Amino acid sequence: MANKNKRLGSRRVQTIPVVVAIDDDPLILLRISKGLVAAGMVCHTATTGAAGLQLIREHEPDLVLLDIVLIGEDGFTLCQEIRRTWSSEELPVIMVTGLEGLASVKAAYEAGANDFLTKPLHWEHLPYRIQHVLHTSREITEHKRSEAAVQLANENLALATAAGGVGIWNFDVVNNKLIWDDEMFRLYGQLPEDFGAAYEIWKAGVHPDDRERSAAEVQMALRGDKEFDMEFRIVWPDGSIHHLQAHGRVHRDATGQPTTMVGTNHDITVQREIQKALQESEARYRMMFDFAGDAIFIHDAEGIRAANALACERLGYSHAELLAMSASQVDTPEQSRKVPERIAQLMAQGHLTFETVHQHKDGSPVPTEVSARFVTWEGRAAVMAICRDISERKQLEAEKAALEAQNHQLQKAESLALMAGSIAHHFNNKLQAVLGNLDLLTILPKGADPAKF
């Protein structure tokens, strides 16, 4: 086989047929050579099998003319020797026999001959007979090459579809016959021997909730209303449910009637399970997002990207209105001027907690504590701000500050009272002394000196 492939790969392209003739009669070889050269061919001759094989290797002929009976040699054996290296398509052999009977003809074909001629040869017909054998050999070679190419293409397609999980089907509309490749059976969880090859068998395997819609899609495609491109579920024999994506094309006859429908199935169960899991996860996230105890904003440089229900309720805006605003627009004018500074701090620290004042749609202030950090939202960098209403805290803080101020005033008043009492007591002591002296004066004898008392 290695020799054959090497010869096929390296053989020159020949426009003039080259023939090697092997016969032990030099006169016959001379006649053959003259006739073929006159017909526009090249002819090399040999009187022995060994010489003939050498010519074949040197000249790579298109055909060999071989006499069955050679001096001391067997033409059948020589033909078999040729066939061990070259196939009948690569190197046609016409055996020439003077033997009578079908036995020699049969032996020639069994030895690997493409054709045979009987002696005496018709010299005028010989070139045409050779051309006929060459033409037939080329056709066979091209046919086999085409078959090999088709087989290779089919094998490549089978590998590609198997690797991609794609099954190929062919629906014979006229005969109601459905043909599947091996991958289709795998996609449907069935064995070829369990499949009835009818359209109804396929339809029975479709999920009951999708069966009517699937059948309608097929009929619309057959009528030419639309292309066959749909997604449906099937139920395996074990009861498991699988999702398939189907594409198909309808072929029609000269009158426009559908004859066949060819298409593919692709298992998308994993994709749908992932999609379902993502949807459920998103639903859980949305529930937590909307029912969180704090207002939550997602925003970037272009504006607010998301806001939960509490954010809308707290500021009095609809969800659509908030999504049309920027993050700074929910602040009071005074606080909005601080946004660039806070963004810079957030970028430096990665997270930031601060107090601000949001502004309700009616203009009233909403004291707020914000905890912000960077997140990825829909594939883009954004800021998630969790905003807690601290109006009650601020009110309590204000009341506490008022009480503290009041207490401070009371403490000051008490201190003043104590001071006044002390002063009064000291004054009273002095006053008592004065009053005592005044009383003494009233009881002194007239003209008496008070200093002596």
Secondary structure, DSSP 4 states (H G I P E B T S, - for coil): -HHHHHHHHHPPP-SS-EEEEE-S-HHHHHHHHHHHHHTT-EEEEESSHHHHHHHHHHH--SEEEEESEETTEEHHHHHHHHHTTS-TTTS-EEEEE---SHHHHHHHHHHT-SEEEESSP-TTTHHHHHHHHHHHHHHHHHHHHHHHHHHHHHHHHHHHHHHHTEEEEEEETTTTEEEE-HHHHHHHT--GGG---BHHHHHHHB-HHHHHHHHHHHHHHHHTSS-EEEEEEEE-TTS-EEEEEEEEEEEE-TTS-EEEEEEEEEE-HHHHHHHHHHHHHHHHHHHHHHT-SSEEEEEETTEEEEE-HHHHHHHT--HHHHHTS-GGGGB-HHHHTTHHHHHHHHHHHSEEEEEEEEE-TTS-EEEEEEEEEEEEETTEEEEEEEEEE-HHHHHHHHHHHHHHHHHHHHHHHHHHHHHHHHHHHHHHHHHHHHHHHHHHHHHSPTT--GGG-
